[in-house]
Amino acid sequence: MADYSEKLMDAVLSNSALTDGLNDDEADMVYKWARAQIEFLGPKVKSDEMFDEVRGYVFGLIDTMSLIVRRRKDHDAVWVNEKLDELDAISRELDGPIATNELRHTLHDKTDRREILIQLVQHYDLDPPDISNRTTVYASGEPRRGILDTDDDITVKLDEVFADVDSTAGRIAKDVMEALRNIAREAGSSRDVIEDVADKIDLEDDEGE
């Protein structure tokens, strides 16, 4: 099976328009970020058609991050939110993270280009150390499929979610918890807020037993 990593990286490096308007330090940071993402994505690409799709998403992430870096100081918080929404839409297609409230608030306050870029490349990491929440699982038990998901990947993730559920009542409680977590994630809430909601549900469930 071909590994498309180098082909993806070559596509990024050969498209100078992606880093137009960035200084050398900023462009270098973008290329290092792109290399890390591509090393994760490349082995998962299974065909030329899939390569074209993934390439488009990678280009979209870089282009939108570059635009935020270059134009943030000229726009207000509404514009920042709109651009982060665009990043989120692309990131979701790769089963990646979405912007938290903390990131949004940080970028509302920052105009320093380097700091903005650091925040973006650190947050939009498609292969973070903890990938346990990478695929959204809805209350129905059906995952949100990214283009990189396989049936085996989804089965493993579902098994992890329901690993300690061994009763109908427990499964219902787990479904409710997952639904609330997903609502919070889609709203851009922080992990702390999500887990706080889940902990309260756990506590109430324990008291009801």
ROSE-4610 file (N, C-alpha, C; in Angstrom, 1 decimal, always signed):
// ROSE-4610
residu = [M/M/M/A/A/A/D/D/D/Y/Y/Y/S/S/S/E/E/E/K/K/K/L/L/L/M/M/M/D/D/D/A/A/A/V/V/V/L/L/L/S/S/S/N/N/N/S/S/S/A/A/A/L/L/L/T/T/T/D/D/D/G/G/G/L/L/L/N/N/N/D/D/D/D/D/D/E/E/E/A/A/A/D/D/D/M/M/M/V/V/V/Y/Y/Y/K/K/K/W/W/W/A/A/A/R/R/R/A/A/A/Q/Q/Q/I/I/I/E/E/E/F/F/F/L/L/L/G/G/G/P/P/P/K/K/K/V/V/V/K/K/K/S/S/S/D/D/D/E/E/E/M/M/M/F/F/F/D/D/D/E/E/E/V/V/V/R/R/R/G/G/G/Y/Y/Y/V/V/V/F/F/F/G/G/G/L/L/L/I/I/I/D/D/D/T/T/T/M/M/M/S/S/S/L/L/L/I/I/I/V/V/V/R/R/R/R/R/R/R/R/R/K/K/K/D/D/D/H/H/H/D/D/D/A/A/A/V/V/V/W/W/W/V/V/V/N/N/N/E/E/E/K/K/K/L/L/L/D/D/D/E/E/E/L/L/L/D/D/D/A/A/A/I/I/I/S/S/S/R/R/R/E/E/E/L/L/L/D/D/D/G/G/G/P/P/P/I/I/I/A/A/A/T/T/T/N/N/N/E/E/E/L/L/L/R/R/R/H/H/H/T/T/T/L/L/L/H/H/H/D/D/D/K/K/K/T/T/T/D/D/D/R/R/R/R/R/R/E/E/E/I/I/I/L/L/L/I/I/I/Q/Q/Q/L/L/L/V/V/V/Q/Q/Q/H/H/H/Y/Y/Y/D/D/D/L/L/L/D/D/D/P/P/P/P/P/P/D/D/D/I/I/I/S/S/S/N/N/N/R/R/R/T/T/T/T/T/T/V/V/V/Y/Y/Y/A/A/A/S/S/S/G/G/G/E/E/E/P/P/P/R/R/R/R/R/R/G/G/G/I/I/I/L/L/L/D/D/D/T/T/T/D/D/D/D/D/D/D/D/D/I/I/I/T/T/T/V/V/V/K/K/K/L/L/L/D/D/D/E/E/E/V/V/V/F/F/F/A/A/A/D/D/D/V/V/V/D/D/D/S/S/S/T/T/T/A/A/A/G/G/G/R/R/R/I/I/I/A/A/A/K/K/K/D/D/D/V/V/V/M/M/M/E/E/E/A/A/A/L/L/L/R/R/R/N/N/N/I/I/I/A/A/A/R/R/R/E/E/E/A/A/A/G/G/G/S/S/S/S/S/S/R/R/R/D/D/D/V/V/V/I/I/I/E/E/E/D/D/D/V/V/V/A/A/A/D/D/D/K/K/K/I/I/I/D/D/D/L/L/L/E/E/E/D/D/D/D/D/D/E/E/E/G/G/G/E/E/E]
num = [1/1/1/2/2/2/3/3/3/4/4/4/5/5/5/6/6/6/7/7/7/8/8/8/9/9/9/10/10/10/11/11/11/12/12/12/13/13/13/14/14/14/15/15/15/16/16/16/17/17/17/18/18/18/19/19/19/20/20/20/21/21/21/22/22/22/23/23/23/24/24/24/25/25/25/26/26/26/27/27/27/28/28/28/29/29/29/30/30/30/31/31/31/32/32/32/33/33/33/34/34/34/35/35/35/36/36/36/37/37/37/38/38/38/39/39/39/40/40/40/41/41/41/42/42/42/43/43/43/44/44/44/45/45/45/46/46/46/47/47/47/48/48/48/49/49/49/50/50/50/51/51/51/52/52/52/53/53/53/54/54/54/55/55/55/56/56/56/57/57/57/58/58/58/59/59/59/60/60/60/61/61/61/62/62/62/63/63/63/64/64/64/65/65/65/66/66/66/67/67/67/68/68/68/69/69/69/70/70/70/71/71/71/72/72/72/73/73/73/74/74/74/75/75/75/76/76/76/77/77/77/78/78/78/79/79/79/80/80/80/81/81/81/82/82/82/83/83/83/84/84/84/85/85/85/86/86/86/87/87/87/88/88/88/89/89/89/90/90/90/91/91/91/92/92/92/93/93/93/94/94/94/95/95/95/96/96/96/97/97/97/98/98/98/99/99/99/100/100/100/101/101/101/102/102/102/103/103/103/104/104/104/105/105/105/106/106/106/107/107/107/108/108/108/109/109/109/110/110/110/111/111/111/112/112/112/113/113/113/114/114/114/115/115/115/116/116/116/117/117/117/118/118/118/119/119/119/120/120/120/121/121/121/122/122/122/123/123/123/124/124/124/125/125/125/126/126/126/127/127/127/128/128/128/129/129/129/130/130/130/131/131/131/132/132/132/133/133/133/134/134/134/135/135/135/136/136/136/137/137/137/138/138/138/139/139/139/140/140/140/141/141/141/142/142/142/143/143/143/144/144/144/145/145/145/146/146/146/147/147/147/148/148/148/149/149/149/150/150/150/151/151/151/152/152/152/153/153/153/154/154/154/155/155/155/156/156/156/157/157/157/158/158/158/159/159/159/160/160/160/161/161/161/162/162/162/163/163/163/164/164/164/165/165/165/166/166/166/167/167/167/168/168/168/169/169/169/170/170/170/171/171/171/172/172/172/173/173/173/174/174/174/175/175/175/176/176/176/177/177/177/178/178/178/179/179/179/180/180/180/181/181/181/182/182/182/183/183/183/184/184/184/185/185/185/186/186/186/187/187/187/188/188/188/189/189/189/190/190/190/191/191/191/192/192/192/193/193/193/194/194/194/195/195/195/196/196/196/197/197/197/198/198/198/199/199/199/200/200/200/201/201/201/202/202/202/203/203/203/204/204/204/205/205/205/206/206/206/207/207/207/208/208/208/209/209/209]
x = [+0.8/+0.0/+0.9/+0.6/+1.4/+1.2/+2.3/+2.2/+2.2/+1.2/+1.0/+1.6/+2.4/+2.9/+3.8/+4.8/+5.7/+5.0/+4.0/+3.3/+2.4/+1.9/+1.1/+2.0/+3.2/+4.1/+4.6/+4.9/+5.4/+4.3/+3.1/+2.0/+1.9/+2.2/+2.2/+3.3/+4.5/+5.7/+5.7/+5.0/+5.0/+3.9/+3.1/+2.0/+2.4/+3.2/+3.7/+2.5/+1.4/+0.3/-0.2/+0.0/-0.5/+0.2/+1.4/+2.1/+2.4/+1.8/+1.9/+1.5/+2.3/+2.0/+2.6/+3.1/+3.8/+5.2/+5.9/+7.3/+8.0/+9.3/+10.0/+9.8/+9.8/+9.6/+8.2/+7.2/+5.8/+5.6/+6.2/+6.1/+6.7/+7.9/+8.6/+7.7/+7.1/+6.2/+5.0/+4.5/+3.4/+3.9/+5.0/+5.6/+5.8/+6.4/+6.6/+5.3/+4.3/+3.0/+2.4/+2.5/+2.0/+2.7/+4.0/+4.8/+4.2/+4.0/+3.5/+2.1/+1.2/-0.1/-0.1/+0.8/+0.9/+1.5/+2.4/+2.9/+1.8/+0.8/-0.3/-1.3/-1.6/-2.6/-2.1/-0.9/-0.4/-0.7/-0.3/-0.5/-2.0/-2.9/-4.3/-5.0/-4.3/-4.8/-4.7/-5.8/-5.9/-6.0/-6.2/-6.3/-6.0/-5.8/-5.6/-6.8/-8.0/-9.2/-9.2/-8.9/-8.8/-7.7/-6.5/-5.4/-5.9/-6.6/-7.1/-8.0/-8.8/-9.7/-8.9/-8.0/-7.2/-6.3/-5.7/-4.9/-5.7/-7.0/-7.8/-8.1/-8.3/-8.5/-7.3/-6.1/-4.9/-4.6/-4.8/-4.7/-5.6/-6.8/-7.8/-7.5/-6.9/-6.5/-5.3/-4.4/-3.2/-3.7/-4.5/-4.9/-5.7/-6.6/-7.4/-6.6/-5.7/-4.8/-4.0/-3.4/-2.6/-3.4/-4.7/-5.5/-5.8/-6.0/-6.3/-5.0/-3.8/-2.6/-2.4/-2.7/-2.4/-3.4/-4.7/-5.7/-6.4/-6.0/-6.6/-6.7/-5.6/-5.6/-6.5/-7.0/-7.9/-9.4/-9.7/-11.1/-11.4/-12.8/-13.3/-13.5/-14.0/-14.2/-15.2/-16.2/-17.1/-16.4/-15.5/-14.7/-13.8/-13.2/-12.4/-13.2/-14.4/-15.3/-15.7/-16.0/-16.3/-15.2/-13.9/-12.8/-12.5/-12.7/-12.5/-13.6/-14.8/-15.8/-15.4/-14.8/-14.3/-13.2/-12.3/-11.3/-11.9/-12.9/-13.6/-14.2/-14.9/-15.6/-14.6/-13.4/-12.4/-11.8/-11.5/-10.9/-11.8/-13.1/-14.1/-14.0/-13.8/-13.7/-12.5/-11.5/-10.3/-10.4/-11.6/-11.8/-10.8/-10.6/-9.7/-10.5/-9.8/-10.4/-11.1/-12.0/-12.7/-12.3/-12.5/-12.1/-12.8/-12.1/-12.7/-13.0/-13.8/-14.1/-12.8/-11.9/-10.6/-9.8/-9.8/-9.1/-9.7/-11.0/-11.8/-11.5/-11.5/-11.3/-9.9/-8.9/-7.5/-7.3/-7.9/-7.7/-8.4/-9.5/-10.2/-9.3/-8.4/-7.6/-6.2/-5.8/-4.4/-4.4/-3.3/-3.1/-1.7/-0.8/+0.6/+0.5/+1.1/+1.0/+1.6/+2.8/+3.4/+2.6/+2.1/+1.3/+0.0/-0.6/-1.8/-1.5/-0.4/-0.1/+0.3/+1.0/+1.3/+0.1/-0.9/-2.1/-2.9/-2.9/-3.6/-2.9/-1.6/-0.9/-0.9/-0.9/-0.9/-2.3/-3.3/-4.7/-5.1/-4.9/-5.3/-4.3/-4.1/-3.2/-4.1/-4.0/-4.9/-4.5/-3.3/-2.8/-2.3/-3.2/-2.8/-2.5/-1.8/-1.4/-2.6/-3.7/-4.9/-6.0/-6.2/-7.2/-8.5/-8.7/-9.9/-11.2/-11.2/-12.4/-12.4/-11.6/-11.5/-12.7/-13.5/-14.7/-15.9/-16.8/-18.0/-18.9/-19.4/-20.4/-21.7/-22.7/-24.0/-24.8/-25.9/-26.6/-27.1/-27.3/-27.8/-26.7/-25.4/-24.3/-23.7/-24.2/-23.6/-22.5/-21.3/-20.3/-20.4/-19.8/-19.7/-18.5/-18.7/-17.6/-16.8/-15.5/-14.6/-14.1/-13.5/-13.1/-12.0/-11.4/-10.3/-10.7/-12.0/-12.5/-12.7/-12.4/-12.7/-13.7/-14.4/-15.3/-14.6/-13.4/-12.6/-12.3/-11.9/-11.6/-12.8/-14.0/-15.2/-15.6/-15.5/-15.8/-15.0/-13.7/-12.8/-13.2/-13.5/-13.9/-15.2/-16.2/-17.4/-17.2/-16.4/-16.1/-15.5/-14.6/-14.0/-15.1/-16.0/-17.0/-17.9/-18.3/-19.2/-18.6/-17.3/-16.5/-17.1/-17.5/-18.0/-19.5/-20.2/-21.7/-22.2/-22.8/-23.3/-24.8/-25.5/-27.0/-27.7/-29.0/-29.8/-29.8/-30.0/-30.0/-28.7/-27.6/-26.3/-26.0/-26.5/-26.3/-27.1/-28.3/-29.1/-28.3/-27.8/-27.1/-25.9/-25.2/-24.0/-24.4/-25.5/-26.0/-26.2/-26.9/-27.2/-25.9/-24.9/-23.7/-23.0/-23.0/-22.3/-23.0/-24.3/-25.1/-24.7/-24.7/-24.3/-22.9/-22.0/-20.6/-20.5/-21.3/-21.3/-21.8/-22.9/-23.5/-22.5/-21.8/-20.8/-19.6/-19.2/-18.1/-18.5/-19.7/-20.1/-20.3/-20.6/-20.7/-19.3/-18.2/-16.9/-16.5/-17.2/-16.9/-15.6/-15.0/-13.7/-14.0/-12.9/-12.9/-13.4/-12.9/-13.2/-14.7/-15.4/-16.8/-17.5/-17.1/-17.7/-17.6/-16.4/-16.3/-17.0/-17.2/-17.9/-19.4/-19.9/-21.3/-21.5/-20.5/-20.6/-20.4/-19.6/-19.4/-20.7/-21.4/-22.6/-23.7/-23.7/-24.6/-24.3/-23.0/-22.5/-23.0/-22.8/-23.1/-24.6/-25.4/-26.9/-27.3/-26.7/-27.0/-26.7/-25.6/-25.2/-26.1/-26.6/-27.5/-28.8/-29.2/-30.5/-30.6/-29.4/-29.4/-29.8]
y = [-1.2/+0.0/+1.2/+2.1/+3.4/+4.3/+4.9/+5.9/+7.3/+8.0/+9.3/+10.5/+10.2/+11.3/+12.3/+11.7/+12.6/+13.3/+12.7/+13.3/+14.5/+14.3/+15.4/+16.5/+16.2/+17.3/+18.0/+17.3/+17.9/+18.9/+18.5/+19.4/+20.7/+20.6/+21.7/+22.7/+22.1/+22.9/+23.5/+22.9/+23.4/+24.5/+24.7/+25.7/+26.9/+27.8/+28.9/+29.9/+29.8/+30.7/+30.4/+29.2/+28.9/+29.7/+30.2/+31.0/+32.4/+32.8/+34.2/+35.1/+36.1/+37.1/+36.7/+35.5/+35.1/+35.4/+35.8/+35.9/+34.5/+34.5/+33.2/+32.4/+33.0/+32.3/+31.7/+32.5/+32.0/+30.9/+31.0/+30.0/+28.7/+28.8/+27.6/+26.9/+27.7/+27.1/+26.4/+26.9/+26.3/+25.0/+25.0/+23.8/+22.7/+23.1/+22.1/+21.5/+22.3/+21.8/+20.9/+21.3/+20.5/+19.1/+19.1/+17.9/+16.9/+17.4/+16.6/+16.0/+16.8/+16.4/+15.4/+15.6/+14.7/+13.4/+13.4/+12.1/+11.2/+11.9/+11.2/+10.8/+11.7/+11.5/+10.6/+10.7/+10.0/+8.5/+7.8/+6.3/+5.9/+6.9/+6.5/+6.7/+7.4/+7.6/+6.4/+5.9/+4.6/+4.7/+5.9/+5.9/+7.3/+7.5/+8.8/+9.7/+9.2/+10.0/+10.5/+9.7/+10.1/+11.1/+10.9/+11.8/+13.2/+13.4/+14.7/+15.3/+14.5/+15.1/+15.5/+14.7/+15.1/+16.3/+16.3/+17.5/+18.8/+18.7/+19.9/+20.3/+19.4/+19.8/+20.3/+19.8/+20.3/+21.7/+21.9/+23.2/+24.2/+23.8/+24.6/+25.0/+24.1/+24.4/+25.4/+25.2/+26.1/+27.5/+27.5/+28.8/+29.6/+29.0/+29.7/+30.1/+29.3/+29.7/+30.9/+30.9/+32.0/+33.3/+33.1/+34.3/+34.9/+34.1/+34.6/+35.3/+34.7/+35.4/+36.7/+36.8/+38.0/+39.1/+38.7/+39.7/+39.9/+39.2/+39.3/+40.8/+41.5/+42.9/+43.8/+43.4/+44.3/+44.0/+43.0/+42.5/+42.3/+42.2/+42.1/+40.6/+40.4/+39.0/+38.2/+38.9/+38.2/+37.5/+38.3/+37.7/+36.5/+36.7/+35.6/+34.4/+34.5/+33.3/+32.7/+33.5/+33.0/+32.2/+32.7/+31.9/+30.7/+30.7/+29.5/+28.5/+28.9/+28.0/+27.3/+28.1/+27.5/+26.5/+26.8/+25.8/+24.5/+24.7/+23.6/+22.7/+23.3/+22.5/+21.6/+22.2/+21.4/+20.3/+20.7/+19.8/+18.6/+18.9/+17.8/+16.7/+17.2/+16.2/+15.3/+15.7/+14.9/+14.3/+14.3/+13.8/+14.5/+15.8/+16.6/+17.4/+18.2/+19.0/+20.2/+20.8/+22.1/+23.1/+24.3/+25.4/+25.4/+25.6/+25.7/+27.2/+27.4/+28.8/+29.5/+28.7/+29.3/+29.8/+29.0/+29.5/+30.7/+30.7/+31.8/+33.1/+33.0/+34.2/+34.6/+33.7/+34.1/+34.8/+34.3/+35.0/+36.3/+36.5/+37.8/+38.8/+38.4/+39.4/+39.6/+38.7/+38.7/+39.4/+40.2/+40.7/+40.4/+39.8/+39.5/+38.2/+38.4/+37.3/+36.0/+36.1/+34.8/+34.1/+34.8/+34.2/+33.6/+34.3/+33.7/+32.4/+32.4/+31.2/+30.0/+30.4/+29.3/+28.7/+29.5/+29.0/+28.1/+28.5/+27.7/+26.4/+26.4/+25.1/+24.2/+24.7/+23.8/+23.2/+24.0/+23.5/+22.5/+22.9/+22.1/+21.0/+20.1/+19.0/+17.7/+17.1/+16.0/+14.7/+14.7/+13.5/+13.8/+14.3/+14.7/+13.4/+13.6/+12.5/+11.6/+12.3/+11.6/+11.7/+10.6/+10.6/+9.9/+9.7/+9.0/+9.6/+10.9/+11.6/+12.1/+11.5/+11.9/+11.8/+10.7/+10.5/+10.8/+11.7/+12.0/+10.8/+10.4/+9.3/+9.9/+9.8/+10.3/+9.4/+9.8/+9.0/+7.7/+7.7/+6.5/+5.5/+5.9/+4.9/+5.0/+5.8/+6.0/+7.0/+6.7/+7.7/+8.7/+9.9/+10.8/+10.3/+9.8/+9.3/+10.4/+10.4/+11.2/+10.4/+11.1/+10.3/+9.3/+9.5/+8.5/+7.4/+7.4/+6.3/+5.1/+3.9/+2.6/+2.0/+0.9/+0.3/-0.3/-0.8/-1.3/-0.2/+1.0/+2.1/+2.5/+2.6/+3.0/+1.9/+0.6/-0.4/-0.3/-0.1/+0.0/+1.2/+2.3/+3.5/+3.3/+2.7/+2.4/+1.4/+0.4/-0.5/+0.2/+1.2/+1.9/+2.7/+3.4/+4.2/+3.4/+2.2/+1.4/+0.2/+0.3/-0.8/-1.2/-0.3/-0.6/-0.6/-0.6/-0.6/-2.0/-2.5/-3.9/-4.1/-3.0/-3.1/-2.1/-2.3/-1.4/+0.0/+0.1/+1.4/+2.1/+1.3/+1.9/+2.4/+1.7/+2.1/+3.4/+3.5/+4.7/+5.9/+5.7/+6.8/+7.2/+6.2/+6.5/+7.3/+6.9/+7.6/+9.1/+9.3/+10.7/+11.5/+10.9/+11.5/+11.9/+10.9/+11.2/+12.3/+12.3/+13.3/+14.7/+14.8/+16.1/+16.5/+15.6/+15.9/+16.4/+15.7/+16.1/+17.5/+17.8/+19.2/+20.2/+19.9/+20.8/+21.0/+19.9/+20.0/+20.8/+20.6/+21.3/+22.8/+23.1/+24.5/+25.1/+24.3/+24.8/+24.9/+24.2/+24.3/+23.6/+23.9/+23.3/+21.9/+21.1/+19.8/+19.8/+20.8/+20.9/+21.0/+21.9/+22.1/+20.8/+20.1/+18.9/+17.8/+17.7/+16.6/+17.0/+18.3/+18.7/+18.3/+18.5/+18.1/+16.6/+15.8/+14.4/+13.9/+14.6/+14.2/+14.4/+15.5/+15.7/+14.7/+14.3/+13.2/+11.9/+11.6/+10.4/+10.4/+11.6/+11.7/+11.5/+12.2/+12.1/+10.6/+10.0/+8.6/+7.7/+7.9/+7.1/+7.4/+8.6/+8.9/+8.3/+8.1/+7.5/+6.0/+5.4/+3.9/+3.4]
z = [+0.0/+0.0/+0.0/-0.9/-1.0/+0.2/+0.6/+1.7/+1.0/+1.2/+0.5/+1.2/+2.3/+3.1/+2.3/+1.6/+0.9/-0.2/-0.9/-1.9/-1.4/-0.2/+0.4/+0.8/+1.4/+1.8/+0.6/-0.5/-1.7/-2.3/-2.1/-2.6/-1.8/-0.5/+0.3/+0.0/-0.1/-0.4/-1.8/-2.7/-4.1/-4.3/-3.3/-3.4/-2.5/-3.1/-2.3/-1.9/-2.6/-2.3/-0.8/-0.3/+1.0/+2.1/+1.9/+2.9/+2.4/+1.4/+0.9/+2.1/+2.3/+3.4/+4.7/+4.9/+6.1/+6.0/+7.2/+7.1/+7.2/+7.1/+7.0/+8.3/+9.5/+10.7/+10.8/+10.4/+10.4/+9.4/+8.2/+7.2/+7.7/+8.3/+8.8/+9.9/+10.7/+11.7/+11.1/+10.0/+9.3/+8.6/+8.0/+7.4/+8.4/+9.6/+10.6/+11.1/+11.2/+11.6/+10.6/+9.3/+8.2/+8.1/+8.3/+8.3/+9.4/+10.6/+11.7/+11.3/+10.8/+10.4/+9.3/+8.3/+7.1/+7.5/+8.5/+8.9/+9.5/+10.1/+10.7/+9.6/+8.7/+7.7/+6.5/+6.1/+4.9/+4.9/+6.0/+6.0/+5.9/+6.2/+6.2/+4.9/+4.0/+2.6/+1.8/+1.2/+0.6/-1.0/-1.5/-3.0/-3.4/-4.8/-5.3/-5.1/-5.2/-4.9/-3.5/-2.6/-1.2/-0.9/-1.7/-1.6/-2.0/-3.1/-3.5/-2.5/-1.8/-0.8/+0.4/+0.9/+2.1/+1.8/+0.6/+0.2/+0.3/-0.2/-0.2/+1.2/+2.1/+3.5/+4.2/+3.9/+4.5/+3.9/+2.6/+2.1/+2.7/+3.0/+3.6/+5.0/+5.8/+7.1/+7.1/+6.2/+6.2/+5.7/+4.7/+4.1/+5.1/+5.9/+6.8/+8.0/+8.5/+9.6/+9.2/+8.0/+7.4/+7.4/+6.9/+6.8/+8.2/+9.2/+10.6/+11.0/+10.8/+11.3/+10.6/+9.3/+8.5/+8.8/+9.0/+9.0/+10.4/+11.4/+12.7/+13.2/+13.1/+13.6/+12.9/+11.8/+11.0/+11.2/+12.1/+12.2/+13.7/+13.9/+15.3/+15.6/+16.8/+17.4/+16.5/+15.9/+15.0/+13.8/+13.2/+12.1/+12.6/+13.8/+14.3/+14.5/+15.0/+15.2/+13.9/+12.9/+11.6/+11.0/+11.1/+10.6/+11.4/+12.7/+13.5/+13.1/+12.9/+12.4/+11.1/+10.2/+9.0/+9.2/+10.1/+10.5/+11.1/+12.0/+12.6/+11.6/+10.6/+9.6/+8.8/+8.5/+7.8/+8.7/+10.0/+10.9/+11.2/+11.3/+11.5/+10.4/+9.2/+8.1/+8.2/+9.0/+9.2/+10.6/+11.3/+12.6/+13.6/+13.4/+14.2/+15.3/+16.0/+17.1/+16.5/+17.4/+17.1/+18.1/+17.8/+18.7/+20.0/+21.1/+22.4/+22.7/+23.7/+24.2/+24.5/+25.2/+25.6/+24.4/+23.3/+22.1/+21.5/+21.4/+20.8/+21.6/+23.0/+23.8/+23.7/+23.6/+23.4/+22.1/+21.0/+19.7/+19.7/+20.4/+20.5/+21.0/+22.0/+22.7/+22.0/+21.2/+20.6/+19.2/+19.0/+17.7/+17.2/+18.2/+17.8/+16.9/+15.7/+14.7/+15.2/+15.7/+16.1/+17.2/+18.2/+19.2/+18.7/+17.7/+17.1/+16.4/+15.7/+14.9/+15.9/+17.0/+17.9/+18.5/+18.9/+19.4/+18.4/+17.1/+16.1/+15.8/+15.7/+15.3/+16.5/+17.7/+18.9/+19.0/+18.7/+19.0/+17.9/+16.6/+15.5/+15.2/+16.1/+16.0/+15.8/+14.6/+14.2/+15.0/+15.6/+16.2/+17.6/+18.5/+19.9/+20.7/+21.8/+22.7/+23.1/+23.5/+23.9/+22.8/+22.1/+21.0/+21.4/+22.7/+23.1/+22.7/+22.5/+22.1/+20.7/+19.9/+18.5/+17.7/+17.8/+17.1/+17.9/+17.4/+18.2/+18.2/+19.3/+19.4/+19.9/+19.1/+19.5/+20.4/+21.0/+21.9/+21.3/+20.0/+19.3/+19.3/+19.6/+19.5/+18.1/+17.2/+15.9/+15.9/+15.4/+15.4/+14.2/+14.4/+13.2/+12.4/+11.3/+10.4/+9.8/+10.0/+9.3/+8.1/+7.1/+5.9/+6.2/+7.3/+7.6/+8.5/+9.0/+9.8/+9.0/+9.6/+9.1/+10.0/+9.6/+10.5/+11.7/+11.5/+12.7/+13.7/+13.2/+14.0/+14.9/+14.2/+14.9/+15.9/+15.6/+16.5/+17.8/+17.6/+18.8/+19.7/+19.0/+19.8/+20.5/+19.9/+20.6/+21.7/+21.5/+22.6/+23.8/+23.5/+24.6/+25.4/+24.6/+25.3/+26.2/+25.7/+26.5/+27.2/+27.5/+28.1/+29.4/+30.2/+31.6/+31.7/+30.6/+30.7/+30.5/+31.6/+31.5/+31.9/+31.7/+32.0/+31.1/+30.9/+30.1/+30.8/+32.1/+32.8/+32.6/+32.8/+32.6/+31.3/+30.2/+28.9/+28.6/+29.1/+29.0/+29.6/+30.8/+31.5/+30.7/+30.1/+29.3/+28.1/+27.4/+26.3/+26.6/+27.7/+28.1/+28.3/+29.0/+29.2/+27.9/+27.0/+25.7/+24.9/+25.0/+24.3/+24.8/+26.1/+26.7/+26.4/+26.4/+26.0/+24.6/+23.7/+22.3/+22.1/+22.8/+22.7/+23.2/+24.3/+24.8/+23.8/+23.2/+22.2/+21.0/+20.5/+19.3/+19.6/+20.9/+21.3/+21.6/+21.5/+21.8/+23.2/+24.1/+25.5/+25.8/+26.9/+27.3/+27.8/+27.8/+28.3/+29.8/+30.6/+32.0/+32.2/+31.3/+31.4/+31.1/+30.0/+29.5/+30.7/+31.2/+32.3/+33.5/+33.8/+35.0/+34.8/+33.6/+33.4/+33.6/+33.0/+33.1/+34.5/+35.3/+36.7/+37.5/+37.2/+37.9/+37.6/+36.3/+36.0/+36.7/+36.7/+37.4/+38.9/+39.5/+40.9/+41.1/+40.3/+40.5/+40.2/+39.3/+39.0/+40.2/+40.8/+42.0/+43.1/+43.3/+44.4/+44.2/+42.9/+42.6/+42.8/+42.9/+43.0/+44.4]
